[in-house]
């Protein structure tokens, strides 16, 4: 990794982050899971910042690289629905009766 923290802060797309850290990726997989990968990556970066506030820029980028790799691999092993990162996965649909709520008298 030869980038700087300032270069990192300018990145936006999942592909830019993966390329910045020289991580191999499948474009089709990223196309389907991009928002989930980025959301989980953001959560992992927050954990790094919280646990290790005194890291140098280089050490921080190393930890961020590991965090991105972990986020990417999470969605290889799991689905976005299982991870429930976004509100839409946690909201119960309105005006819907589930089978568990139906009883016979």
PDB file as gemmi writes it, atoms N, CA and C in Angstrom:
CRYST1    1.000    1.000    1.000  90.00  90.00  90.00 P 1                      
ATOM      1  N   UNK A   1       0.853  -1.176   0.000  1.00  0.00           N  
ATOM      2  CA  UNK A   1       0.000   0.000   0.000  1.00  0.00           C  
ATOM      3  C   UNK A   1       0.897   1.236   0.000  1.00  0.00           C  
ATOM      4  N   UNK A   2       0.698   2.066  -0.988  1.00  0.00           N  
ATOM      5  CA  UNK A   2       1.573   3.234  -1.101  1.00  0.00           C  
ATOM      6  C   UNK A   2       0.805   4.540  -0.966  1.00  0.00           C  
ATOM      7  N   UNK A   3      -0.493   4.471  -0.710  1.00  0.00           N  
ATOM      8  CA  UNK A   3      -1.307   5.675  -0.610  1.00  0.00           C  
ATOM      9  C   UNK A   3      -1.175   6.333   0.750  1.00  0.00           C  
ATOM     10  N   UNK A   4      -1.634   7.574   0.805  1.00  0.00           N  
ATOM     11  CA  UNK A   4      -1.598   8.336   2.050  1.00  0.00           C  
ATOM     12  C   UNK A   4      -3.006   8.442   2.626  1.00  0.00           C  
ATOM     13  N   UNK A   5      -3.084   8.873   3.859  1.00  0.00           N  
ATOM     14  CA  UNK A   5      -4.383   9.048   4.510  1.00  0.00           C  
ATOM     15  C   UNK A   5      -5.205  10.124   3.795  1.00  0.00           C  
ATOM     16  N   UNK A   6      -4.529  11.148   3.258  1.00  0.00           N  
ATOM     17  CA  UNK A   6      -5.238  12.198   2.520  1.00  0.00           C  
ATOM     18  C   UNK A   6      -5.838  11.651   1.229  1.00  0.00           C  
ATOM     19  N   UNK A   7      -5.113  10.770   0.551  1.00  0.00           N  
ATOM     20  CA  UNK A   7      -5.640  10.123  -0.652  1.00  0.00           C  
ATOM     21  C   UNK A   7      -6.817   9.221  -0.282  1.00  0.00           C  
ATOM     22  N   UNK A   8      -6.684   8.516   0.822  1.00  0.00           N  
ATOM     23  CA  UNK A   8      -7.748   7.636   1.293  1.00  0.00           C  
ATOM     24  C   UNK A   8      -9.037   8.415   1.532  1.00  0.00           C  
ATOM     25  N   UNK A   9      -8.924   9.577   2.133  1.00  0.00           N  
ATOM     26  CA  UNK A   9     -10.099  10.391   2.472  1.00  0.00           C  
ATOM     27  C   UNK A   9     -10.857  10.882   1.241  1.00  0.00           C  
ATOM     28  N   UNK A  10     -10.235  10.846   0.082  1.00  0.00           N  
ATOM     29  CA  UNK A  10     -10.882  11.294  -1.162  1.00  0.00           C  
ATOM     30  C   UNK A  10     -11.625  10.168  -1.885  1.00  0.00           C  
ATOM     31  N   UNK A  11     -11.456   8.936  -1.415  1.00  0.00           N  
ATOM     32  CA  UNK A  11     -12.071   7.790  -2.079  1.00  0.00           C  
ATOM     33  C   UNK A  11     -13.566   7.756  -1.798  1.00  0.00           C  
ATOM     34  N   UNK A  12     -14.318   7.244  -2.767  1.00  0.00           N  
ATOM     35  CA  UNK A  12     -15.772   7.206  -2.641  1.00  0.00           C  
ATOM     36  C   UNK A  12     -16.333   5.824  -2.950  1.00  0.00           C  
ATOM     37  N   UNK A  13     -15.967   5.265  -4.077  1.00  0.00           N  
ATOM     38  CA  UNK A  13     -16.538   4.010  -4.554  1.00  0.00           C  
ATOM     39  C   UNK A  13     -15.858   2.800  -3.922  1.00  0.00           C  
ATOM     40  N   UNK A  14     -16.615   1.719  -3.827  1.00  0.00           N  
ATOM     41  CA  UNK A  14     -16.071   0.469  -3.294  1.00  0.00           C  
ATOM     42  C   UNK A  14     -14.831   0.042  -4.065  1.00  0.00           C  
ATOM     43  N   UNK A  15     -14.910   0.156  -5.389  1.00  0.00           N  
ATOM     44  CA  UNK A  15     -13.775  -0.239  -6.218  1.00  0.00           C  
ATOM     45  C   UNK A  15     -12.540   0.612  -5.923  1.00  0.00           C  
ATOM     46  N   UNK A  16     -12.741   1.902  -5.660  1.00  0.00           N  
ATOM     47  CA  UNK A  16     -11.604   2.775  -5.333  1.00  0.00           C  
ATOM     48  C   UNK A  16     -10.924   2.321  -4.048  1.00  0.00           C  
ATOM     49  N   UNK A  17     -11.714   1.971  -3.047  1.00  0.00           N  
ATOM     50  CA  UNK A  17     -11.136   1.490  -1.786  1.00  0.00           C  
ATOM     51  C   UNK A  17     -10.388   0.183  -2.004  1.00  0.00           C  
ATOM     52  N   UNK A  18     -11.005  -0.747  -2.714  1.00  0.00           N  
ATOM     53  CA  UNK A  18     -10.362  -2.043  -2.968  1.00  0.00           C  
ATOM     54  C   UNK A  18      -9.063  -1.879  -3.753  1.00  0.00           C  
ATOM     55  N   UNK A  19      -9.068  -1.005  -4.746  1.00  0.00           N  
ATOM     56  CA  UNK A  19      -7.858  -0.760  -5.539  1.00  0.00           C  
ATOM     57  C   UNK A  19      -6.798  -0.039  -4.711  1.00  0.00           C  
ATOM     58  N   UNK A  20      -7.216   0.906  -3.890  1.00  0.00           N  
ATOM     59  CA  UNK A  20      -6.294   1.645  -3.033  1.00  0.00           C  
ATOM     60  C   UNK A  20      -5.497   0.687  -2.143  1.00  0.00           C  
ATOM     61  N   UNK A  21      -6.201  -0.326  -1.601  1.00  0.00           N  
ATOM     62  CA  UNK A  21      -5.556  -1.291  -0.721  1.00  0.00           C  
ATOM     63  C   UNK A  21      -5.022  -2.514  -1.461  1.00  0.00           C  
ATOM     64  N   UNK A  22      -5.086  -2.481  -2.784  1.00  0.00           N  
ATOM     65  CA  UNK A  22      -4.612  -3.598  -3.619  1.00  0.00           C  
ATOM     66  C   UNK A  22      -5.249  -4.930  -3.225  1.00  0.00           C  
ATOM     67  N   UNK A  23      -6.533  -4.887  -2.933  1.00  0.00           N  
ATOM     68  CA  UNK A  23      -7.256  -6.103  -2.568  1.00  0.00           C  
ATOM     69  C   UNK A  23      -7.932  -6.679  -3.809  1.00  0.00           C  
ATOM     70  N   UNK A  24      -7.800  -7.979  -4.025  1.00  0.00           N  
ATOM     71  CA  UNK A  24      -8.473  -8.590  -5.176  1.00  0.00           C  
ATOM     72  C   UNK A  24      -9.984  -8.594  -4.933  1.00  0.00           C  
ATOM     73  N   UNK A  25     -10.744  -8.426  -6.008  1.00  0.00           N  
ATOM     74  CA  UNK A  25     -12.198  -8.438  -5.864  1.00  0.00           C  
ATOM     75  C   UNK A  25     -12.860  -8.881  -7.154  1.00  0.00           C  
ATOM     76  N   UNK A  26     -14.069  -9.360  -7.000  1.00  0.00           N  
ATOM     77  CA  UNK A  26     -14.902  -9.785  -8.119  1.00  0.00           C  
ATOM     78  C   UNK A  26     -15.885  -8.651  -8.404  1.00  0.00           C  
ATOM     79  N   UNK A  27     -15.805  -8.080  -9.591  1.00  0.00           N  
ATOM     80  CA  UNK A  27     -16.640  -6.929  -9.933  1.00  0.00           C  
ATOM     81  C   UNK A  27     -18.130  -7.261  -9.835  1.00  0.00           C  
ATOM     82  N   UNK A  28     -18.518  -8.441 -10.265  1.00  0.00           N  
ATOM     83  CA  UNK A  28     -19.928  -8.832 -10.200  1.00  0.00           C  
ATOM     84  C   UNK A  28     -20.391  -8.885  -8.748  1.00  0.00           C  
ATOM     85  N   UNK A  29     -19.562  -9.439  -7.878  1.00  0.00           N  
ATOM     86  CA  UNK A  29     -19.883  -9.510  -6.451  1.00  0.00           C  
ATOM     87  C   UNK A  29     -20.012  -8.103  -5.860  1.00  0.00           C  
ATOM     88  N   UNK A  30     -19.104  -7.216  -6.214  1.00  0.00           N  
ATOM     89  CA  UNK A  30     -19.146  -5.842  -5.718  1.00  0.00           C  
ATOM     90  C   UNK A  30     -20.398  -5.136  -6.236  1.00  0.00           C  
ATOM     91  N   UNK A  31     -20.759  -5.361  -7.482  1.00  0.00           N  
ATOM     92  CA  UNK A  31     -21.959  -4.728  -8.044  1.00  0.00           C  
ATOM     93  C   UNK A  31     -23.207  -5.071  -7.237  1.00  0.00           C  
ATOM     94  N   UNK A  32     -23.282  -6.284  -6.756  1.00  0.00           N  
ATOM     95  CA  UNK A  32     -24.452  -6.746  -6.010  1.00  0.00           C  
ATOM     96  C   UNK A  32     -24.404  -6.314  -4.544  1.00  0.00           C  
ATOM     97  N   UNK A  33     -23.213  -6.266  -3.963  1.00  0.00           N  
ATOM     98  CA  UNK A  33     -23.066  -6.059  -2.517  1.00  0.00           C  
ATOM     99  C   UNK A  33     -22.408  -4.745  -2.110  1.00  0.00           C  
ATOM    100  N   UNK A  34     -22.230  -3.846  -3.026  1.00  0.00           N  
ATOM    101  CA  UNK A  34     -21.458  -2.626  -2.786  1.00  0.00           C  
ATOM    102  C   UNK A  34     -21.888  -1.843  -1.549  1.00  0.00           C  
ATOM    103  N   UNK A  35     -23.172  -1.543  -1.414  1.00  0.00           N  
ATOM    104  CA  UNK A  35     -23.618  -0.734  -0.275  1.00  0.00           C  
ATOM    105  C   UNK A  35     -23.403  -1.465   1.048  1.00  0.00           C  
ATOM    106  N   UNK A  36     -23.621  -2.751   1.035  1.00  0.00           N  
ATOM    107  CA  UNK A  36     -23.446  -3.535   2.245  1.00  0.00           C  
ATOM    108  C   UNK A  36     -21.973  -3.597   2.652  1.00  0.00           C  
ATOM    109  N   UNK A  37     -21.111  -3.800   1.680  1.00  0.00           N  
ATOM    110  CA  UNK A  37     -19.665  -3.830   1.953  1.00  0.00           C  
ATOM    111  C   UNK A  37     -19.216  -2.481   2.519  1.00  0.00           C  
ATOM    112  N   UNK A  38     -19.635  -1.397   1.880  1.00  0.00           N  
ATOM    113  CA  UNK A  38     -19.223  -0.068   2.333  1.00  0.00           C  
ATOM    114  C   UNK A  38     -19.779   0.256   3.720  1.00  0.00           C  
ATOM    115  N   UNK A  39     -21.012  -0.128   3.980  1.00  0.00           N  
ATOM    116  CA  UNK A  39     -21.620   0.127   5.299  1.00  0.00           C  
ATOM    117  C   UNK A  39     -20.852  -0.634   6.388  1.00  0.00           C  
ATOM    118  N   UNK A  40     -20.574  -1.907   6.142  1.00  0.00           N  
ATOM    119  CA  UNK A  40     -19.858  -2.702   7.140  1.00  0.00           C  
ATOM    120  C   UNK A  40     -18.422  -2.196   7.301  1.00  0.00           C  
ATOM    121  N   UNK A  41     -17.802  -1.820   6.198  1.00  0.00           N  
ATOM    122  CA  UNK A  41     -16.461  -1.237   6.241  1.00  0.00           C  
ATOM    123  C   UNK A  41     -16.455   0.014   7.115  1.00  0.00           C  
ATOM    124  N   UNK A  42     -17.452   0.844   6.950  1.00  0.00           N  
ATOM    125  CA  UNK A  42     -17.566   2.061   7.752  1.00  0.00           C  
ATOM    126  C   UNK A  42     -17.684   1.727   9.242  1.00  0.00           C  
ATOM    127  N   UNK A  43     -18.473   0.700   9.566  1.00  0.00           N  
ATOM    128  CA  UNK A  43     -18.605   0.286  10.959  1.00  0.00           C  
ATOM    129  C   UNK A  43     -17.268  -0.222  11.507  1.00  0.00           C  
ATOM    130  N   UNK A  44     -16.583  -1.023  10.704  1.00  0.00           N  
ATOM    131  CA  UNK A  44     -15.281  -1.543  11.137  1.00  0.00           C  
ATOM    132  C   UNK A  44     -14.258  -0.414  11.302  1.00  0.00           C  
ATOM    133  N   UNK A  45     -14.292   0.576  10.419  1.00  0.00           N  
ATOM    134  CA  UNK A  45     -13.368   1.719  10.564  1.00  0.00           C  
ATOM    135  C   UNK A  45     -13.651   2.454  11.869  1.00  0.00           C  
ATOM    136  N   UNK A  46     -14.916   2.614  12.211  1.00  0.00           N  
ATOM    137  CA  UNK A  46     -15.279   3.256  13.475  1.00  0.00           C  
ATOM    138  C   UNK A  46     -14.724   2.499  14.664  1.00  0.00           C  
ATOM    139  N   UNK A  47     -14.762   1.172  14.582  1.00  0.00           N  
ATOM    140  CA  UNK A  47     -14.199   0.354  15.654  1.00  0.00           C  
ATOM    141  C   UNK A  47     -12.690   0.547  15.760  1.00  0.00           C  
ATOM    142  N   UNK A  48     -12.020   0.606  14.623  1.00  0.00           N  
ATOM    143  CA  UNK A  48     -10.566   0.840  14.620  1.00  0.00           C  
ATOM    144  C   UNK A  48     -10.267   2.189  15.267  1.00  0.00           C  
ATOM    145  N   UNK A  49     -10.994   3.220  14.860  1.00  0.00           N  
ATOM    146  CA  UNK A  49     -10.758   4.564  15.395  1.00  0.00           C  
ATOM    147  C   UNK A  49     -11.017   4.631  16.901  1.00  0.00           C  
ATOM    148  N   UNK A  50     -12.032   3.887  17.346  1.00  0.00           N  
ATOM    149  CA  UNK A  50     -12.382   3.896  18.762  1.00  0.00           C  
ATOM    150  C   UNK A  50     -11.364   3.119  19.601  1.00  0.00           C  
ATOM    151  N   UNK A  51     -10.967   1.956  19.116  1.00  0.00           N  
ATOM    152  CA  UNK A  51     -10.061   1.092  19.887  1.00  0.00           C  
ATOM    153  C   UNK A  51      -8.612   1.575  19.865  1.00  0.00           C  
ATOM    154  N   UNK A  52      -8.223   2.190  18.745  1.00  0.00           N  
ATOM    155  CA  UNK A  52      -6.819   2.578  18.556  1.00  0.00           C  
ATOM    156  C   UNK A  52      -6.709   4.048  18.145  1.00  0.00           C  
ATOM    157  N   UNK A  53      -7.043   4.978  19.028  1.00  0.00           N  
ATOM    158  CA  UNK A  53      -7.052   6.391  18.644  1.00  0.00           C  
ATOM    159  C   UNK A  53      -5.663   6.978  18.361  1.00  0.00           C  
ATOM    160  N   UNK A  54      -4.614   6.312  18.812  1.00  0.00           N  
ATOM    161  CA  UNK A  54      -3.267   6.871  18.683  1.00  0.00           C  
ATOM    162  C   UNK A  54      -2.435   6.260  17.566  1.00  0.00           C  
ATOM    163  N   UNK A  55      -3.079   5.565  16.635  1.00  0.00           N  
ATOM    164  CA  UNK A  55      -2.330   4.957  15.525  1.00  0.00           C  
ATOM    165  C   UNK A  55      -1.765   6.028  14.599  1.00  0.00           C  
ATOM    166  N   UNK A  56      -0.606   5.734  14.042  1.00  0.00           N  
ATOM    167  CA  UNK A  56      -0.055   6.608  13.004  1.00  0.00           C  
ATOM    168  C   UNK A  56      -0.916   6.453  11.760  1.00  0.00           C  
ATOM    169  N   UNK A  57      -0.782   7.341  10.812  1.00  0.00           N  
ATOM    170  CA  UNK A  57      -1.554   7.271   9.567  1.00  0.00           C  
ATOM    171  C   UNK A  57      -1.309   5.950   8.852  1.00  0.00           C  
ATOM    172  N   UNK A  58      -0.063   5.516   8.825  1.00  0.00           N  
ATOM    173  CA  UNK A  58       0.284   4.267   8.145  1.00  0.00           C  
ATOM    174  C   UNK A  58      -0.350   3.063   8.849  1.00  0.00           C  
ATOM    175  N   UNK A  59      -0.289   3.062  10.178  1.00  0.00           N  
ATOM    176  CA  UNK A  59      -0.891   1.965  10.942  1.00  0.00           C  
ATOM    177  C   UNK A  59      -2.416   1.959  10.777  1.00  0.00           C  
ATOM    178  N   UNK A  60      -2.995   3.150  10.740  1.00  0.00           N  
ATOM    179  CA  UNK A  60      -4.435   3.266  10.564  1.00  0.00           C  
ATOM    180  C   UNK A  60      -4.851   2.714   9.203  1.00  0.00           C  
ATOM    181  N   UNK A  61      -4.103   3.041   8.170  1.00  0.00           N  
ATOM    182  CA  UNK A  61      -4.415   2.531   6.832  1.00  0.00           C  
ATOM    183  C   UNK A  61      -4.287   1.009   6.779  1.00  0.00           C  
ATOM    184  N   UNK A  62      -3.325   0.473   7.484  1.00  0.00           N  
ATOM    185  CA  UNK A  62      -3.176  -0.984   7.547  1.00  0.00           C  
ATOM    186  C   UNK A  62      -4.412  -1.606   8.194  1.00  0.00           C  
ATOM    187  N   UNK A  63      -4.866  -1.025   9.282  1.00  0.00           N  
ATOM    188  CA  UNK A  63      -6.064  -1.526   9.960  1.00  0.00           C  
ATOM    189  C   UNK A  63      -7.312  -1.354   9.085  1.00  0.00           C  
ATOM    190  N   UNK A  64      -7.393  -0.242   8.370  1.00  0.00           N  
ATOM    191  CA  UNK A  64      -8.519  -0.019   7.457  1.00  0.00           C  
ATOM    192  C   UNK A  64      -8.517  -1.050   6.326  1.00  0.00           C  
ATOM    193  N   UNK A  65      -7.343  -1.386   5.844  1.00  0.00           N  
ATOM    194  CA  UNK A  65      -7.237  -2.398   4.798  1.00  0.00           C  
ATOM    195  C   UNK A  65      -7.776  -3.736   5.298  1.00  0.00           C  
ATOM    196  N   UNK A  66      -7.395  -4.105   6.503  1.00  0.00           N  
ATOM    197  CA  UNK A  66      -7.896  -5.343   7.104  1.00  0.00           C  
ATOM    198  C   UNK A  66      -9.414  -5.273   7.311  1.00  0.00           C  
ATOM    199  N   UNK A  67      -9.896  -4.101   7.678  1.00  0.00           N  
ATOM    200  CA  UNK A  67     -11.335  -3.911   7.890  1.00  0.00           C  
ATOM    201  C   UNK A  67     -12.101  -4.072   6.582  1.00  0.00           C  
ATOM    202  N   UNK A  68     -11.581  -3.526   5.497  1.00  0.00           N  
ATOM    203  CA  UNK A  68     -12.252  -3.653   4.200  1.00  0.00           C  
ATOM    204  C   UNK A  68     -12.250  -5.107   3.740  1.00  0.00           C  
ATOM    205  N   UNK A  69     -11.141  -5.764   3.920  1.00  0.00           N  
ATOM    206  CA  UNK A  69     -11.056  -7.178   3.543  1.00  0.00           C  
ATOM    207  C   UNK A  69     -12.062  -8.000   4.360  1.00  0.00           C  
ATOM    208  N   UNK A  70     -12.167  -7.707   5.636  1.00  0.00           N  
ATOM    209  CA  UNK A  70     -13.107  -8.408   6.513  1.00  0.00           C  
ATOM    210  C   UNK A  70     -14.553  -8.136   6.076  1.00  0.00           C  
ATOM    211  N   UNK A  71     -14.865  -6.902   5.733  1.00  0.00           N  
ATOM    212  CA  UNK A  71     -16.218  -6.549   5.282  1.00  0.00           C  
ATOM    213  C   UNK A  71     -16.558  -7.258   3.981  1.00  0.00           C  
ATOM    214  N   UNK A  72     -15.619  -7.279   3.056  1.00  0.00           N  
ATOM    215  CA  UNK A  72     -15.829  -7.944   1.765  1.00  0.00           C  
ATOM    216  C   UNK A  72     -16.083  -9.434   1.982  1.00  0.00           C  
ATOM    217  N   UNK A  73     -15.244 -10.063   2.788  1.00  0.00           N  
ATOM    218  CA  UNK A  73     -15.354 -11.502   3.033  1.00  0.00           C  
ATOM    219  C   UNK A  73     -16.623 -11.859   3.808  1.00  0.00           C  
ATOM    220  N   UNK A  74     -17.102 -10.951   4.637  1.00  0.00           N  
ATOM    221  CA  UNK A  74     -18.323 -11.196   5.390  1.00  0.00           C  
ATOM    222  C   UNK A  74     -19.488 -11.500   4.452  1.00  0.00           C  
ATOM    223  N   UNK A  75     -19.566 -10.768   3.342  1.00  0.00           N  
ATOM    224  CA  UNK A  75     -20.689 -10.953   2.429  1.00  0.00           C  
ATOM    225  C   UNK A  75     -20.465 -12.091   1.436  1.00  0.00           C  
ATOM    226  N   UNK A  76     -19.279 -12.657   1.444  1.00  0.00           N  
ATOM    227  CA  UNK A  76     -19.059 -13.907   0.713  1.00  0.00           C  
ATOM    228  C   UNK A  76     -19.665 -15.047   1.532  1.00  0.00           C  
ATOM    229  N   UNK A  77     -19.502 -14.955   2.848  1.00  0.00           N  
ATOM    230  CA  UNK A  77     -19.959 -16.010   3.755  1.00  0.00           C  
ATOM    231  C   UNK A  77     -21.394 -15.823   4.223  1.00  0.00           C  
ATOM    232  N   UNK A  78     -21.925 -14.632   4.109  1.00  0.00           N  
ATOM    233  CA  UNK A  78     -23.230 -14.297   4.651  1.00  0.00           C  
ATOM    234  C   UNK A  78     -23.989 -13.439   3.640  1.00  0.00           C  
ATOM    235  N   UNK A  79     -25.266 -13.279   3.846  1.00  0.00           N  
ATOM    236  CA  UNK A  79     -26.055 -12.451   2.927  1.00  0.00           C  
ATOM    237  C   UNK A  79     -26.365 -11.102   3.574  1.00  0.00           C  
ATOM    238  N   UNK A  80     -26.670 -10.101   2.769  1.00  0.00           N  
ATOM    239  CA  UNK A  80     -27.083  -8.809   3.328  1.00  0.00           C  
ATOM    240  C   UNK A  80     -28.301  -8.951   4.235  1.00  0.00           C  
ATOM    241  N   UNK A  81     -29.214  -9.832   3.857  1.00  0.00           N  
ATOM    242  CA  UNK A  81     -30.408 -10.031   4.676  1.00  0.00           C  
ATOM    243  C   UNK A  81     -30.042 -10.579   6.055  1.00  0.00           C  
ATOM    244  N   UNK A  82     -29.079 -11.481   6.122  1.00  0.00           N  
ATOM    245  CA  UNK A  82     -28.646 -12.032   7.409  1.00  0.00           C  
ATOM    246  C   UNK A  82     -27.957 -10.973   8.270  1.00  0.00           C  
ATOM    247  N   UNK A  83     -27.241 -10.057   7.658  1.00  0.00           N  
ATOM    248  CA  UNK A  83     -26.500  -9.036   8.402  1.00  0.00           C  
ATOM    249  C   UNK A  83     -27.391  -7.899   8.884  1.00  0.00           C  
ATOM    250  N   UNK A  84     -28.475  -7.624   8.184  1.00  0.00           N  
ATOM    251  CA  UNK A  84     -29.449  -6.598   8.562  1.00  0.00           C  
ATOM    252  C   UNK A  84     -28.792  -5.247   8.894  1.00  0.00           C  
ATOM    253  N   UNK A  85     -27.971  -4.759   7.993  1.00  0.00           N  
ATOM    254  CA  UNK A  85     -27.272  -3.490   8.217  1.00  0.00           C  
ATOM    255  C   UNK A  85     -28.169  -2.272   8.008  1.00  0.00           C  
ATOM    256  N   UNK A  86     -29.180  -2.428   7.170  1.00  0.00           N  
ATOM    257  CA  UNK A  86     -30.007  -1.289   6.815  1.00  0.00           C  
ATOM    258  C   UNK A  86     -31.392  -1.401   7.445  1.00  0.00           C  
ATOM    259  N   UNK A  87     -31.991  -0.275   7.707  1.00  0.00           N  
ATOM    260  CA  UNK A  87     -33.285  -0.182   8.370  1.00  0.00           C  
ATOM    261  C   UNK A  87     -34.345  -1.050   7.692  1.00  0.00           C  
ATOM    262  N   UNK A  88     -34.334  -1.104   6.392  1.00  0.00           N  
ATOM    263  CA  UNK A  88     -35.342  -1.852   5.648  1.00  0.00           C  
ATOM    264  C   UNK A  88     -35.380  -3.329   6.048  1.00  0.00           C  
ATOM    265  N   UNK A  89     -34.253  -3.875   6.470  1.00  0.00           N  
ATOM    266  CA  UNK A  89     -34.206  -5.278   6.874  1.00  0.00           C  
ATOM    267  C   UNK A  89     -34.731  -5.485   8.296  1.00  0.00           C  
ATOM    268  N   UNK A  90     -34.829  -4.415   9.061  1.00  0.00           N  
ATOM    269  CA  UNK A  90     -35.251  -4.523  10.449  1.00  0.00           C  
ATOM    270  C   UNK A  90     -36.695  -4.108  10.687  1.00  0.00           C  
ATOM    271  N   UNK A  91     -37.284  -3.382   9.758  1.00  0.00           N  
ATOM    272  CA  UNK A  91     -38.663  -2.928   9.909  1.00  0.00           C  
ATOM    273  C   UNK A  91     -39.639  -4.051   9.608  1.00  0.00           C  
ATOM    274  N   UNK A  92     -40.625  -4.180  10.463  1.00  0.00           N  
ATOM    275  CA  UNK A  92     -41.682  -5.155  10.222  1.00  0.00           C  
ATOM    276  C   UNK A  92     -42.651  -4.520   9.224  1.00  0.00           C  
ATOM    277  N   UNK A  93     -43.017  -5.248   8.184  1.00  0.00           N  
ATOM    278  CA  UNK A  93     -43.958  -4.683   7.214  1.00  0.00           C  
ATOM    279  C   UNK A  93     -45.284  -4.335   7.884  1.00  0.00           C  
ATOM    280  N   UNK A  94     -45.885  -3.240   7.459  1.00  0.00           N  
ATOM    281  CA  UNK A  94     -47.173  -2.819   7.994  1.00  0.00           C  
ATOM    282  C   UNK A  94     -48.285  -3.582   7.265  1.00  0.00           C  
ATOM    283  N   UNK A  95     -49.399  -3.785   7.955  1.00  0.00           N  
ATOM    284  CA  UNK A  95     -50.577  -4.445   7.373  1.00  0.00           C  
ATOM    285  C   UNK A  95     -50.280  -5.856   6.893  1.00  0.00           C  
ATOM    286  N   UNK A  96     -49.380  -6.542   7.595  1.00  0.00           N  
ATOM    287  CA  UNK A  96     -49.055  -7.922   7.248  1.00  0.00           C  
ATOM    288  C   UNK A  96     -49.278  -8.788   8.483  1.00  0.00           C  
ATOM    289  N   UNK A  97     -49.941  -9.902   8.284  1.00  0.00           N  
ATOM    290  CA  UNK A  97     -50.144 -10.859   9.367  1.00  0.00           C  
ATOM    291  C   UNK A  97     -49.284 -12.072   9.048  1.00  0.00           C  
ATOM    292  N   UNK A  98     -48.394 -12.414   9.960  1.00  0.00           N  
ATOM    293  CA  UNK A  98     -47.534 -13.564   9.737  1.00  0.00           C  
ATOM    294  C   UNK A  98     -48.255 -14.834  10.136  1.00  0.00           C  
ATOM    295  N   UNK A  99     -47.791 -15.943   9.637  1.00  0.00           N  
ATOM    296  CA  UNK A  99     -48.394 -17.221   9.967  1.00  0.00           C  
ATOM    297  C   UNK A  99     -48.327 -17.492  11.469  1.00  0.00           C  
ATOM    298  N   UNK A 100     -47.294 -17.058  12.115  1.00  0.00           N  
ATOM    299  CA  UNK A 100     -47.137 -17.271  13.552  1.00  0.00           C  
ATOM    300  C   UNK A 100     -48.209 -16.529  14.350  1.00  0.00           C  
ATOM    301  N   UNK A 101     -48.752 -15.482  13.776  1.00  0.00           N  
ATOM    302  CA  UNK A 101     -49.772 -14.711  14.467  1.00  0.00           C  
ATOM    303  C   UNK A 101     -51.183 -15.267  14.282  1.00  0.00           C  
ATOM    304  N   UNK A 102     -51.338 -16.211  13.395  1.00  0.00           N  
ATOM    305  CA  UNK A 102     -52.649 -16.809  13.124  1.00  0.00           C  
ATOM    306  C   UNK A 102     -52.846 -18.006  14.032  1.00  0.00           C  
ATOM    307  N   UNK A 103     -53.935 -18.023  14.750  1.00  0.00           N  
ATOM    308  CA  UNK A 103     -54.250 -19.163  15.605  1.00  0.00           C  
ATOM    309  C   UNK A 103     -55.599 -19.732  15.210  1.00  0.00           C  
ATOM    310  N   UNK A 104     -55.779 -20.992  15.504  1.00  0.00           N  
ATOM    311  CA  UNK A 104     -57.074 -21.609  15.234  1.00  0.00           C  
ATOM    312  C   UNK A 104     -57.804 -21.804  16.547  1.00  0.00           C  
ATOM    313  N   UNK A 105     -59.060 -21.513  16.561  1.00  0.00           N  
ATOM    314  CA  UNK A 105     -59.861 -21.661  17.785  1.00  0.00           C  
ATOM    315  C   UNK A 105     -60.727 -22.886  17.714  1.00  0.00           C  
TER     316      UNK A 105                                                      
END                                                                             
